[in-house]
């Protein structure tokens, strides 16, 4: 991912990466993997602790790992 998109939480304007994935070197060498962050709620003003139509104030991190 481009450096400017490697975050999943926006805390008072400070972008943070809270969700991390770890895969062993041997597995990484033989499997196809993808990782992305779907930005949205953390950019449009969801606020923790307040009722609203947004389930979270975090972005969604998605990992795809092809197991062999």
N, C-alpha and C positions, 0 to 999 in steps of 0.2 A: 504494500500500500504506500502511496505517497506520504512523506513525513507529515504533511499538514492534515492528514486524515486519520492518523494513528491515535485516536482518543475515543472514549466511549462515555465520557461524563464531562459536563461543563459546570464547574463549581465557581460561581461568581466571576465568570469570565476566564478562569484558569482551566485549560483543557487538560484532562487527566486520562490515563489508560488504567482502568481498574480490572478488566478482564484479560487474562493471559492464558495462553495455551502452550503446553510443553509436550514435545514429541521426541522420543529417543532418536539418536543419529541413525541407527540401523533401520528403523522403521521409516524415517524420513527419506533414506536413500532408495527404498524400494517401493514407496507408495506415492500416489498422486494426492496432493493436499492443496486446499484453498482456504483462505481466511479473509473475511470481510466484515466491515462494520457498517450497519445500516443507520445512517444518521437521520435524525428527525426530532424526536421529543426533546432532546437536550438543547436543540437549537431554537425551539419555538415557545419556550417559556413555561414548560411544565414545572410545577413547584412542589417539592416534597411536603407531604402532610396536608395538602389542600385537596379537597374534593374537586374532581373535574372529569373530563372525558379522556384523559391520557393515563394509561396504566402505570407509567414510570417516567422519571426524568433522566433515564439513562438511554444510550443508544443500544441497538441490538447487535451482539457479536455472534457471528455464524462461522463455524468451522466445518469443512467437508473433508473427510479422510477416506480414501479408497483403501479398504483392507484387503490384503493378499495373503 
